[in-house]
């Protein structure tokens, strides 16, 4: 179950970054048309989409961190040698 959550978090972070970047570009393009009311509304929606995408990225990275397993140590406190 935790492995699925980690994969879901990683996929969510990647998709949210793609969507936030796309809407960021659209919002930057619409900045020159803010005097037209429909374009101003679209620029506001694009900005809100970027903020929401950032929130999804933060939540997904938090989910990945929570589901990470602790490092495994031997009984005497030394880490196992790498092979």
N, C-alpha and C positions, 0 to 999 in steps of 0.2 A: 504494500500500500504506500509506503514512504517513497519507494522508487518511482512509482507512478506520479506521486505528488511532485517530486523533483523534476521529472521529465515535463510535467504539465507547467511547472513554474518556469522552466527554461524556455519552453515553446512560447509561453505567454509573454515573456520578456522580449523575445525576438520579434514576435508579431506586433506587440505594442510599440516597439522602437521603430519598426517599419511604418506603421500607421501614423505615429506621432511625427516622424520625419516628413511623410507625405503631406500631412495637414499643415505642418510648419512651412513647407514650401508654398502651398496654396495660400496660406495666410500672408506670407511675405509678398507674394504676387498681388494680392488684393489690397495691399496697403496704399497703392497709388489711386485706388478707386473708392476711397472712403466717403467721398461726397455723394455717391449714389447710394440711396438707402438699402436696396437689396444686396449690393456688394458689401456694404458695411455689416449687415447681418451675417453674411457668409464669412466675413473676416472674424467676427466675434465667435461664430460657431467653430471656425478652424482653430482659434486660440483656445477655446474650451476643450476641443478635442486633443490638442497638444498637452494641456494640463492633465486631462484624464489619462492620456497615454503614459505620462510620467508617473502618475499615481499607480497605474497597473504595473509598470516596470518595477517600481519600488516594492509593491506587494509581492510580485513574483520572485524578486531577489530575496525578500524576507522569507518567503516560503521555502526557497532552496536552502537558505541558511538554517532554518529551523529543522529541516529534515536531514541535515548532514549528520552522519554518524561520528561519534568521538573517535579520536585516534586510539589504536589498540596498543597497549603496553604489555610487556611480560610481567610476571609476578614480582621480579626483583627491581622493577622500575626502569629497566633498559629496553629500548626499542629493538625489535627484531631486525637482524641484518638484512639488507637488500640483496636480492639474488639477481 
